[in-house]
Amino acid sequence: MDYTLESLLAEEAGLRLGSFSNAAAWRLGNFVVRRARAEDLSLAVAIVRGGQRLFWHATEGTSADNDFWLERKIRTVLRFGHSSYYMGRKLASSGSTLEERYGASSLEYATHGGAAPIFVRGTGLVGVVAVSGLTQEEDHALAVAALASLKK
């Protein structure tokens, strides 16, 4: 898919949920794991809400490096309130880096696709779903597809 900053913002707006519970986190995580198994994908997935990790799983072929990526992507969403992919595209469009624009270290934050904000209508940002192991576009698309599955 050819993402633009506008399409990424519209995507985020369209994925706002009515609520988000521990059970919803379980369904969200299982959506990603089922897709990974069905397509034989090597990836790790994490879902956090309010500083608590509600779901985490890694398929075969992953490493601790995937956890490092997950944490950095999650921090990006929590700090900036947008998907890690949006933040990466926004910085690229301005020709800037995290360090230059925000004074943020790439050792702590990652602006590669794969972490999407979990917004609840009337509340705002409550959590993050993050995927690591595929291309950044595929990580992003899978996180978004998982969120969309909760809207059905």
C-alpha positions as CSV (number, residue, x, y, z in Angstrom):
1,M,0.0,0.0,0.0
2,D,1.2,3.5,-0.8
3,Y,0.8,5.3,2.6
4,T,0.7,9.1,2.9
5,L,0.8,11.1,6.1
6,E,-2.9,11.9,5.5
7,S,-3.9,8.3,4.9
8,L,-2.0,7.2,8.0
9,L,-3.8,9.8,10.1
10,A,-7.2,8.8,8.6
11,E,-6.4,5.1,9.4
12,E,-5.7,6.0,13.0
13,A,-8.9,8.0,13.3
14,G,-10.9,5.1,11.8
15,L,-9.6,2.6,14.3
16,R,-10.8,4.2,17.5
17,L,-12.5,1.7,19.7
18,G,-15.5,1.9,22.1
19,S,-13.5,0.2,24.9
20,F,-10.4,-1.8,25.4
21,S,-10.2,-4.6,28.0
22,N,-7.7,-7.4,28.8
23,A,-10.0,-9.7,26.9
24,A,-9.7,-7.5,23.9
25,A,-5.9,-7.5,24.2
26,W,-6.0,-11.3,24.2
27,R,-8.2,-11.3,21.0
28,L,-5.9,-8.7,19.4
29,G,-2.7,-10.7,20.2
30,N,-4.3,-14.0,19.1
31,F,-5.2,-12.4,15.7
32,V,-1.6,-11.6,15.1
33,V,-0.4,-15.1,16.3
34,R,-2.9,-16.9,14.1
35,R,-1.9,-14.9,11.1
36,A,1.8,-15.6,11.8
37,R,1.2,-19.3,12.1
38,A,-1.1,-19.4,9.0
39,E,1.5,-17.6,6.9
40,D,4.6,-19.1,8.6
41,L,5.9,-15.7,9.7
42,S,8.7,-15.0,12.2
43,L,7.6,-12.2,14.4
44,A,7.0,-11.0,17.9
45,V,3.9,-9.1,19.1
46,A,3.3,-7.1,22.3
47,I,0.2,-5.3,23.5
48,V,0.4,-2.8,26.3
49,R,-2.2,-0.7,28.1
50,G,-1.4,1.9,30.8
51,G,2.2,0.7,31.2
52,Q,1.2,-3.0,31.7
53,R,2.0,-5.6,29.1
54,L,-1.2,-7.5,28.5
55,F,0.0,-9.8,25.7
56,W,3.4,-10.9,24.3
57,H,4.3,-13.8,22.0
58,A,7.2,-14.6,19.7
59,T,7.1,-17.2,17.0
60,E,10.0,-19.4,15.9
61,G,12.8,-17.6,14.2
62,T,12.7,-14.5,16.4
63,S,15.3,-13.3,18.9
64,A,15.7,-10.9,21.8
65,D,16.4,-8.2,19.1
66,N,12.7,-8.3,18.3
67,D,11.9,-7.4,21.9
68,F,14.2,-4.5,21.6
69,W,12.4,-3.3,18.5
70,L,9.0,-3.8,20.1
71,E,10.0,-1.7,23.2
72,R,11.4,1.1,21.0
73,K,8.3,1.2,18.8
74,I,6.0,1.2,21.8
75,R,7.8,4.1,23.3
76,T,7.4,6.1,20.1
77,V,3.7,5.6,20.0
78,L,3.3,6.5,23.7
79,R,5.4,9.6,23.4
80,F,4.0,11.0,20.1
81,G,0.5,9.6,20.0
82,H,0.8,8.3,16.5
83,S,1.9,5.0,14.9
84,S,5.6,4.4,14.7
85,Y,5.2,4.2,10.9
86,Y,3.5,7.6,10.8
87,M,6.3,9.1,12.8
88,G,8.9,7.7,10.5
89,R,7.2,9.0,7.4
90,K,6.7,12.4,9.0
91,L,10.4,12.7,9.8
92,A,11.4,11.4,6.4
93,S,9.1,14.0,4.7
94,S,10.8,16.8,6.6
95,G,14.3,15.4,6.1
96,S,14.8,15.2,9.8
97,T,15.7,12.6,12.4
98,L,14.4,11.8,15.9
99,E,17.5,13.2,17.4
100,E,17.4,16.5,15.4
101,R,13.7,17.2,15.7
102,Y,12.9,15.9,19.2
103,G,16.2,15.2,20.9
104,A,15.1,11.6,21.2
105,S,17.6,8.8,21.0
106,S,17.2,6.0,18.4
107,L,18.4,3.7,21.1
108,E,15.2,4.3,23.0
109,Y,12.7,5.1,20.2
110,A,12.1,3.6,16.7
111,T,10.2,5.2,13.9
112,H,9.9,2.0,11.9
113,G,6.5,0.6,11.1
114,G,4.9,-1.9,13.4
115,A,3.4,-0.1,16.5
116,A,-0.1,1.3,16.3
117,P,-1.9,3.4,18.9
118,I,-5.0,1.9,20.6
119,F,-7.4,4.8,21.0
120,V,-10.7,4.6,22.9
121,R,-13.4,7.1,21.9
122,G,-13.9,9.7,24.6
123,T,-10.7,8.6,26.4
124,G,-7.8,8.9,24.0
125,L,-4.6,6.8,23.8
126,V,-4.9,3.8,26.1
127,G,-2.3,1.4,24.7
128,V,-0.3,0.1,21.8
129,V,-0.2,-3.0,19.6
130,A,3.3,-3.7,18.3
131,V,4.7,-6.2,15.8
132,S,8.4,-6.8,14.9
133,G,10.0,-9.2,12.5
134,L,8.6,-8.3,9.0
135,T,9.3,-5.3,6.8
136,Q,8.2,-2.1,8.5
137,E,5.3,-1.8,6.0
138,E,4.2,-5.4,6.8
139,D,4.6,-4.9,10.5
140,H,2.4,-1.8,10.3
141,A,-0.2,-3.5,8.1
142,L,-0.5,-6.5,10.5
143,A,-0.9,-4.3,13.6
144,V,-3.6,-2.2,11.8
145,A,-5.4,-5.4,10.6
146,A,-5.4,-6.7,14.1
147,L,-7.0,-3.5,15.4
148,A,-9.5,-3.5,12.6
149,S,-10.5,-7.0,13.6
150,L,-11.7,-5.6,17.0
151,K,-14.1,-3.3,15.2
152,K,-16.1,-6.2,13.7
